[in-house]
Amino acid sequence: MKTTRILIIDDEPDFTALLKANLEDSTDYLVRQINDSSVALKAIREFRPHLCVIDVVMPGIDGGDIVALMRQDEQLAHIPVMMLTALVEENPDSFDGETHTGGLGFVSKTSSFDTILTCIQKHLAQNQPGTTDL
């Protein structure tokens, strides 16, 4: 049974569909994708993810604004966030390809699936150890 929920919020449907398919094929995660940032908070409340993977640059509400709104909402503030973006390049000096800014991990969209998966697993382990229900 899939108990770990991941929500991908990105305005590129092809990218999110590919990442969702890879995650579900490689892990036992239950993954949902949304491609309209204006419904992000509603989707987070309904799906109750253990981790949100959010694109930084999107039309309408950008990823930084979504995170800020999450942190202001006591029901959503505890949900860990991993930012996935084309604005940073994979960091060759980093063990897992992740760059940290302002307490958030930023992972390049050009990173390999294995690198993205490693970062997701790291975020889940650090933020939700042993938790399957929120």
Backbone bond lengths (Angstrom), bond angles and torsions (degrees), N, CA, C in turn:
res aa  C-N    CA-C-N  psi(-1)  N-CA   C-N-CA  omega(-1)  CA-C   N-CA-C  phi
1 M - - - 1.451 - - 1.529 110.16 -
2 K 1.317 115.81 133.35 1.458 121.09 -178.67 1.524 109.03 -81.84
3 T 1.327 115.59 117.26 1.458 119.53 -176.23 1.520 113.39 -114.42
4 T 1.308 118.85 -21.39 1.459 121.79 -179.71 1.517 108.72 -91.88
5 R 1.335 115.47 120.49 1.458 121.44 -175.43 1.526 110.46 -104.73
6 I 1.332 115.63 130.39 1.467 122.17 177.65 1.522 107.67 -124.55
7 L 1.322 115.28 131.73 1.461 121.17 176.94 1.522 108.62 -112.37
8 I 1.323 116.22 124.52 1.464 122.44 176.93 1.521 107.82 -102.23
9 I 1.325 115.82 124.83 1.459 121.71 179.20 1.526 107.28 -119.17
10 D 1.321 115.72 110.02 1.464 121.36 -175.25 1.522 107.26 -158.99
11 D 1.316 117.27 142.99 1.459 121.12 -177.69 1.534 113.41 -82.72
12 E 1.313 118.59 3.46 1.464 121.52 -179.84 1.534 109.80 -106.47
13 P 1.344 117.78 97.86 1.466 120.98 -176.12 1.531 114.15 -58.05
14 D 1.327 118.22 -37.63 1.463 120.02 -179.85 1.525 110.70 -65.11
15 F 1.333 116.55 -42.08 1.459 120.82 179.48 1.526 110.94 -64.77
16 T 1.340 116.54 -47.70 1.461 118.77 -177.40 1.525 111.65 -66.76
17 A 1.322 117.02 -36.84 1.464 119.69 178.63 1.528 110.87 -64.14
18 L 1.330 116.58 -41.15 1.463 120.43 179.26 1.529 111.03 -66.93
19 L 1.332 117.17 -45.06 1.459 120.12 179.17 1.532 110.63 -63.77
20 K 1.316 117.79 -42.41 1.465 122.21 177.94 1.526 110.71 -59.91
21 A 1.318 116.61 -47.78 1.470 120.78 -179.61 1.527 111.08 -61.98
22 N 1.327 116.97 -44.22 1.469 120.34 179.18 1.521 111.77 -63.48
23 L 1.330 116.89 -43.53 1.466 119.85 179.48 1.530 111.56 -63.94
24 E 1.317 116.49 -43.97 1.464 119.10 -178.27 1.528 111.92 -70.72
25 D 1.328 117.34 -30.77 1.465 120.41 177.67 1.524 112.06 -74.99
26 S 1.330 117.69 -29.88 1.462 121.95 -173.18 1.520 114.19 -98.74
27 T 1.311 117.27 -16.24 1.464 121.09 -173.72 1.519 109.10 -137.80
28 D 1.322 115.03 -179.82 1.460 118.39 173.64 1.522 111.07 -103.98
29 Y 1.344 117.30 27.94 1.453 121.98 178.30 1.523 110.38 -77.10
30 L 1.313 115.60 144.76 1.454 122.22 169.49 1.523 105.74 -95.23
31 V 1.325 117.33 118.46 1.461 121.63 -171.37 1.527 109.38 -120.22
32 R 1.322 114.60 134.55 1.460 120.99 171.71 1.506 108.08 -122.87
33 Q 1.309 115.17 153.45 1.455 121.31 178.45 1.513 108.84 -127.38
34 I 1.326 115.57 142.99 1.457 120.34 168.79 1.522 107.09 -131.87
35 N 1.317 114.58 144.07 1.456 119.96 -175.63 1.525 112.45 -118.30
36 D 1.320 116.21 14.76 1.458 122.26 178.65 1.521 107.58 -129.41
37 S 1.326 116.36 107.19 1.461 120.07 -174.78 1.525 112.76 -64.95
38 S 1.332 118.20 -19.40 1.465 120.09 -178.98 1.525 112.28 -68.75
39 V 1.332 117.74 -17.21 1.475 120.87 178.54 1.528 111.56 -109.06
40 A 1.336 116.86 13.12 1.465 120.79 -175.16 1.521 112.77 -60.31
41 L 1.325 117.70 -50.68 1.468 119.60 -176.80 1.519 111.61 -63.73
42 K 1.315 117.21 -39.21 1.466 120.80 176.96 1.529 110.11 -62.12
43 A 1.333 116.49 -44.36 1.468 120.83 179.83 1.533 111.06 -63.75
44 I 1.324 116.77 -39.32 1.467 120.30 179.25 1.525 109.69 -64.65
45 R 1.326 117.16 -44.80 1.475 120.55 179.37 1.522 111.79 -61.73
46 E 1.331 117.14 -40.99 1.470 121.02 -177.04 1.527 112.67 -74.57
47 F 1.328 117.18 -42.17 1.469 121.56 -174.67 1.525 112.62 -83.49
48 R 1.346 116.63 -27.88 1.464 122.38 -179.33 1.537 111.58 53.11
49 P 1.328 117.19 60.57 1.466 120.26 -176.28 1.520 112.60 -71.49
50 H 1.315 114.82 155.35 1.464 121.55 171.89 1.525 110.54 -82.76
51 L 1.332 116.16 -18.41 1.459 122.28 178.62 1.525 108.67 -155.68
52 C 1.346 115.56 136.78 1.463 120.99 171.45 1.519 108.04 -107.25
53 V 1.308 116.36 131.52 1.456 123.07 173.48 1.524 104.92 -108.67
54 I 1.344 115.57 112.83 1.460 120.04 -169.05 1.531 110.52 -123.54
55 D 1.336 115.21 132.36 1.465 121.25 173.88 1.521 108.85 -71.80
56 V 1.305 117.40 146.47 1.463 121.24 -179.62 1.529 110.63 -77.54
57 V 1.328 117.40 -51.92 1.462 121.32 -173.55 1.523 109.58 -100.84
58 M 1.335 114.69 114.13 1.465 121.41 176.83 1.520 107.94 -142.94
59 P 1.326 117.43 151.42 1.465 118.93 175.15 1.530 109.85 -66.05
60 G 1.307 115.98 150.12 1.467 119.71 -178.66 1.513 109.84 79.61
61 I 1.306 116.42 -117.79 1.463 121.59 -179.91 1.527 108.29 -86.24
62 D 1.335 117.29 120.98 1.463 118.69 -179.71 1.528 110.13 -85.59
63 G 1.315 115.81 170.88 1.453 121.35 -175.49 1.515 114.29 -59.53
64 G 1.331 117.25 -39.12 1.458 120.58 178.12 1.515 111.90 -62.62
65 D 1.331 116.77 -39.15 1.464 120.87 177.88 1.528 110.98 -67.01
66 I 1.323 117.09 -39.09 1.467 120.36 177.72 1.523 109.80 -60.83
67 V 1.331 116.60 -46.33 1.464 120.50 179.86 1.527 110.41 -61.97
68 A 1.324 117.47 -43.37 1.468 120.88 179.42 1.527 110.76 -60.73
69 L 1.324 117.27 -42.55 1.463 120.97 178.44 1.526 111.13 -66.69
70 M 1.323 116.81 -37.78 1.470 120.13 176.33 1.523 110.79 -61.17
71 R 1.327 117.24 -44.26 1.462 121.82 -175.79 1.529 111.91 -68.74
72 Q 1.339 117.15 -21.00 1.465 121.69 177.43 1.522 112.75 -86.95
73 D 1.315 117.21 -9.01 1.467 122.69 -176.83 1.523 108.95 -107.27
74 E 1.323 117.79 116.01 1.471 120.05 -174.81 1.524 113.21 -62.26
75 Q 1.318 118.55 -23.30 1.463 120.68 176.93 1.529 112.78 -76.84
76 L 1.325 116.84 -21.69 1.466 121.19 -175.05 1.522 113.48 -114.15
77 A 1.314 117.55 -14.03 1.468 121.76 -171.39 1.523 113.30 -60.51
78 H 1.313 118.44 -28.53 1.468 122.03 -176.28 1.526 113.50 -82.12
79 I 1.320 118.07 -11.16 1.466 121.21 -174.97 1.524 109.66 -75.25
80 P 1.332 117.43 122.77 1.462 119.49 178.78 1.527 111.78 -68.21
81 V 1.324 114.47 150.70 1.461 121.67 -177.51 1.520 109.01 -128.89
82 M 1.313 115.20 136.04 1.449 122.15 170.96 1.525 106.39 -120.11
83 M 1.327 116.76 124.21 1.454 121.28 -179.49 1.527 108.66 -89.32
84 L 1.317 115.20 129.41 1.459 121.93 178.93 1.521 106.26 -118.68
85 T 1.335 116.90 122.27 1.451 118.69 -170.62 1.529 112.77 -151.29
86 A 1.310 114.60 157.41 1.464 120.81 173.43 1.524 110.67 -88.06
87 L 1.339 117.73 -3.13 1.468 121.42 -177.33 1.522 113.50 -76.76
88 V 1.320 117.63 -18.28 1.467 120.16 177.33 1.519 108.25 -118.50
89 E 1.305 115.20 150.99 1.449 120.36 174.84 1.509 108.23 -97.02
90 E 1.321 115.64 157.24 1.457 119.21 177.48 1.521 108.77 -56.39
91 N 1.312 115.93 134.65 1.458 121.91 -177.07 1.528 109.09 -89.70
92 P 1.332 118.51 105.97 1.462 120.05 -176.79 1.528 113.16 -67.39
93 D 1.335 117.44 -18.87 1.458 120.51 179.53 1.524 112.62 -86.35
94 S 1.315 116.72 -7.42 1.457 121.17 -178.44 1.520 109.89 -92.53
95 F 1.312 116.24 142.38 1.468 121.02 178.72 1.515 111.22 -58.95
96 D 1.329 116.87 -41.17 1.457 119.37 -173.10 1.527 114.12 -117.17
97 G 1.326 118.54 9.35 1.455 120.88 177.83 1.510 114.55 83.11
98 E 1.321 117.61 9.40 1.456 121.30 -175.36 1.526 110.84 -101.20
99 T 1.326 115.78 139.53 1.457 123.20 175.39 1.524 106.99 -110.94
100 H 1.324 117.90 140.13 1.462 120.86 -178.96 1.512 110.41 -112.07
101 T 1.351 115.64 132.28 1.453 122.16 176.26 1.518 107.41 -144.09
102 G 1.305 116.71 127.08 1.457 120.37 176.48 1.511 113.80 59.70
103 G 1.316 117.23 31.54 1.456 120.70 178.30 1.519 114.66 83.85
104 L 1.326 117.60 -3.10 1.460 120.78 179.56 1.518 109.85 -108.69
105 G 1.331 114.99 146.58 1.450 120.26 174.18 1.514 109.91 -89.52
106 F 1.324 116.00 129.99 1.464 122.01 177.15 1.518 107.84 -112.25
107 V 1.330 116.07 125.31 1.455 121.71 179.98 1.527 107.85 -119.31
108 S 1.308 115.83 135.02 1.455 121.05 -179.18 1.527 111.04 -70.48
109 K 1.323 115.31 137.92 1.463 120.35 174.86 1.525 111.26 -64.57
110 T 1.321 116.90 -19.37 1.460 119.76 179.15 1.528 112.12 -84.48
111 S 1.331 117.15 -3.72 1.469 120.23 178.02 1.520 109.95 -65.21
112 S 1.309 115.55 155.58 1.464 119.93 176.56 1.520 109.68 -66.69
113 F 1.320 116.37 158.99 1.463 119.91 176.44 1.524 110.05 -58.56
114 D 1.323 118.00 -39.89 1.465 120.58 179.67 1.528 111.52 -59.96
115 T 1.329 117.47 -39.43 1.461 121.20 178.21 1.528 110.31 -66.20
116 I 1.324 116.71 -45.06 1.465 120.58 178.66 1.524 109.84 -61.95
117 L 1.324 117.61 -43.40 1.463 121.28 179.08 1.523 111.12 -62.42
118 T 1.327 117.37 -42.75 1.467 121.04 178.20 1.523 110.60 -58.88
119 C 1.330 117.10 -42.94 1.465 120.68 179.45 1.527 111.20 -66.31
120 I 1.315 117.35 -41.24 1.467 121.14 177.30 1.520 109.80 -60.83
121 Q 1.316 116.89 -47.98 1.465 120.43 -179.81 1.517 111.57 -61.77
122 K 1.324 116.84 -38.70 1.462 121.17 178.27 1.524 110.86 -63.53
123 H 1.330 116.69 -45.55 1.465 120.69 178.85 1.519 111.07 -62.01
124 L 1.305 116.78 -42.95 1.466 119.99 179.60 1.529 110.98 -64.01
125 A 1.316 117.22 -43.01 1.461 121.11 -178.99 1.529 111.64 -65.96
126 Q 1.330 116.79 -39.94 1.468 120.63 -178.34 1.513 112.67 -74.13
127 N 1.308 117.26 -31.07 1.460 120.11 -169.74 1.516 115.72 -108.93
128 Q 1.308 117.71 -20.32 1.454 119.80 -175.57 1.520 112.06 -139.07
129 P 1.313 119.30 50.03 1.460 119.19 -175.84 1.523 112.78 -62.34
130 G 1.336 114.56 118.81 1.452 121.05 175.06 1.510 115.72 72.65
131 T 1.332 117.97 9.14 1.456 120.76 -177.08 1.522 110.08 -96.36
132 T 1.328 116.22 130.69 1.453 120.27 174.83 1.520 111.24 -119.82
133 D 1.316 119.17 -13.28 1.468 122.21 178.84 1.514 109.43 -126.41
134 L 1.320 115.54 135.08 1.474 120.28 177.30 1.504 109.15 -108.52
